[in-house]
Structure formats: structure tokens, C-alpha cells
Amino acid sequence: MKVKITILLFILAALFCSAVIAQEQQQKMVAAVVPFDSSGVPQEEVEVVYRMFLSEFVRTGKCTVVDRSSFDKIKAQQNFQLSDWSNNDKVAKLGKALNANVVVTGQAMKFRAQVMLIAQILDVNSTEIISSSDERVGDVDDLFSRFPAMCRELTKNLAKPKNAAAGNYDIGDLGPGGGYVFYYSEAGFPVYESDNASPVICHYLECSPELGSITWCPCGCKEWCVVNTMDGVGAGKLNTVHIVNYAHEESLIPSNCAAYACLQYSTGATKAGEWYLPSEDELNLIYVNLVRTGIIKSDRWHWSSFMDIDTSTWSQNFNDGNQDSHVKNNVYYVRAVRAF
């Protein structure tokens, strides 16, 4: 029986990882890296430069790159000529035919005793050059060591992968729910609405203002009140559901249960049920990315939704970042979290 359960868990983990990878790939920009032009540098050397550059560009992981065979096929269909590379409109048209967001072009030139390589990224929608990088060396061989820096320079201003429903946000921005964004994951993380629900893959976390000082739950130090919780990123939502659904000895209201207060929180752009009490790791990310950086000001103890194996629950002091376990009838401050 244990072997069957282990195999099932392994399969589920593999399926989840595949789903995350697939979603991440779908969200990356698609780039067509076209063969480099040559001026005074032997074409066979430029071909080697192009292939080495292409390998380094792929290694950045910032874009999904169109394969060479697809490029050659579309180029032939478009009847693309050598002189067309200087025409941004035609290059952009070629990029669109490849379903690319951007086109990367390059030119290797010989100037006196130097070899120069200029690489640019063209936006296929606006036909504008959105980034460029150039290197000057004494010999073609010296270019290869410069490619990592060139590719970083070229891709640093490319838009971050988007959560289609959310848009792009930086740490400290106001999120779509009205809270401060304090965490971003390019790959995404799973959030469970219930034990039986499939995970929702989210990429951002935002936090609310302080909702007041509240006890963790009305059961106080009762030994029988032990709720199943976890401490990772994305775990706070299911923790909150477990806390609220637990058979407490008193009815839950926002003033006697931190998790219930978070679940009832809403804004003009969100409704009750979207917010939750953060897990231990999520609470620490609020401290590290918002409090310690001065984006929000707070020096109070805050509750997390993570519970020890005994009757204590983890909380964090936003004055110094200290985390410790405390009994549930202590009164600490609460911030709700929303994943999107």
C-alpha cells in the first residue's frame, strides 16, 4: 500500500512540474534570433559567431527561441532578401510570421584592426529597437567570452513573463487587489482552495494593511485544538481554510480569529474569500521585502497561519524579524495576503 501511495505521489509531482514548466514557457517572450550579417568578416566565421551567440542567448532563459529550421522555412515563404535586413518593417513582418514577440539581429564588421559585433532586439509590434549591445575586440575569437555580458545587456529590459490575469508588478507596487506586492515567482507556485481542489498556479503575493490586533483563534491554549497547517509559499490559503473549518469551541468572528478576519477581508477590487492569513514563509517575505526595505512601516508582532505540533502558533516581530511560537490566545497584529 505504501509503495502505491509513493508512486502516486511521484506521478502527481511529475504532472505538477510539467504543468508549471509548460505555463512558464507559454508566458515567456518568443524571440527569433536571425543569422548575423557580415561586413568585412568571413561569412564562415560569422556563422560560428552566430551559433555561439545563439547558444548563450538561449542560456539566459529569458525567451523561447524559434528554431533555425522554422526560421529558414518562413524566410523562404516570405521571399526575404539580404537587403531586407536594414528594413525594420520587413524584419518585424518576418518576426510576426514566426509568431515571435521580438527579433534579434546582429552584424559583425571589420574596422581597421578591430572586429565589432552589434546586436539589437526589435519589437515586432512597434518596429522599435528596444535594446542593443556592441563589443569591439582584436580578433573574432575574443568575442566568445563577451557573449554572456552581451546577452544580459540585451535581455535586461525585456518584459517579465506575465500572469495573463495579473500583469507585471514589481516588489512594492500596489497589486490588483489594492495591497503591496511582496513576492514574485517566474515559475509560479501552487495555491489550494481546499483539500480536494486542483492547485491554482499563481505568480505574485500582495498583502493588506494591518487589520488590527486579534487572537489566533478563540480556543486559547486547549491541547485538542491542533490544526493541520504548512509553512511554505502558497500554503497560507489552505492553512486559513483548515483553521476556519476546524470545530472551535466558540463561533468565529473577525475579532477572535485571525484567519477568519483575513478570509472576510475585501477591497473595492476583491471580495471576501480571496485573502488569507499568511504562512510562516509568506509572513517572513512581507518582513524581508516590505518592512526591512522601508516600503511599509511596522514594529509589531504579526500572526502567521502555521501551527506547531503543540498548541503554539508561529508569529513574527516586524521590529527585528524574529520568529517565535506563541500561544493562540495572545493578541497580535494581522495582515491578510492574496495570491494572484
Residue, then its C-alpha position, 0 to 999 in steps of 0.5 A: m500500500k505504501v509503495k502505491i501511495t509513493i508512486l502516486l505521489f511521484i506521478l502527481a509531482a511529475l504532472f505538477c512540474s510539467a504543468v508549471i514548466a509548460q505555463e512558464q514557457q507559454q508566458k515567456m517572450v518568443a524571440a527569433v534570433v536571425p543569422f548575423d550579417s557580415s561586413g568585412v568578416p568571413q561569412e564562415e566565421v560569422e556563422v560560428v559567431y552566430r551559433m555561439f551567440l545563439s547558444e548563450f542567448v538561449r542560456t539566459g532563459k529569458c525567451t523561447v527561441v524559434d528554431r533555425s529550421s522554422f526560421d529558414k522555412i518562413k524566410a523562404q515563404q516570405n521571399f526575404q532578401l539580404s537587403d531586407w535586413s536594414n528594413n525594420d518593417k520587413v524584419a518585424k513582418l518576418g518576426k510576426a510570421l514566426n509568431a515571435n514577440v521580438v527579433v534579434t539581429g546582429q552584424a559583425m564588421k571589420f574596422r581597421a584592426q578591430v572586429m565589432l559585433i552589434a546586436q539589437i532586439l526589435d519589437v515586432n509590434s512597434t518596429e522599435i529597437i528596444s535594446s542593443s549591445d556592441e563589443r569591439v575586440g582584436d580578433v573574432d575569437d575574443l568575442f566568445s567570452r563577451f557573449p554572456a555580458m552581451c546577452r544580459e545587456l540585451t535581455k535586461n529590459l525585456a518584459k517579465p513573463k506575465n500572469a495573463a490575469a495579473g500583469n507585471y508588478d514589481i516588489g512594492d507596487l500596489g497589486p490588483g487587489g489594492g495591497y503591496v506586492f511582496y513576492y514574485s515567482e517566474a515559475g509560479f507556485p501552487v495555491y489550494e482552495s481546499d483539500n480536494a481542489s486542483p492547485v491554482i498556479c499563481h505568480y505574485l503575493e500582495c498583502s493588506p494593511e494591518l487589520g488590527s490586533i486579534t487572537w489566533c483563534p478563540c480556543g486559547c491554549k486547549e491541547w485538542c485544538v491542533v490544526n493541520t497547517m504548512d509553512g511554505v509559499g502558497a500554503g497560507k490559503l489552505n492553512t486559513v481554510h483548515i483553521v476556519n473549518y476546524a470545530h472551535e469551541e466558540s463561533l468565529i468572528p473577525s475579532n477572535c480569529a485571525a484567519y477568519a478576519c483575513l478570509q472576510y477581508s475585501t477591497g473595492a477590487t476583491k471580495a471576501g474569500e480571496w485573502y488569507l492569513p499568511s504562512e510562516d514563509e509568506l509572513n517572513l517575505i512581507y518582513v524581508n521585502l516590505v518592512r526591512t526595505g522601508i516600503i511599509k512601516s511596522d514594529r509589531w508582532h504579526w500572526s502567521s497561519f502555521m501551527d506547531i505540533d503543540t498548541s503554539t502558533w508561529s508569529q513574527n516581530f516586524n521590529d527585528g524579524n524574529q520568529d517565535s511560537h506563541v500561544k493562540n490566545n495572545v493578541y497580535y497584529v494581522r495582515a491578510v495576503r492574496a495570491f494572484 
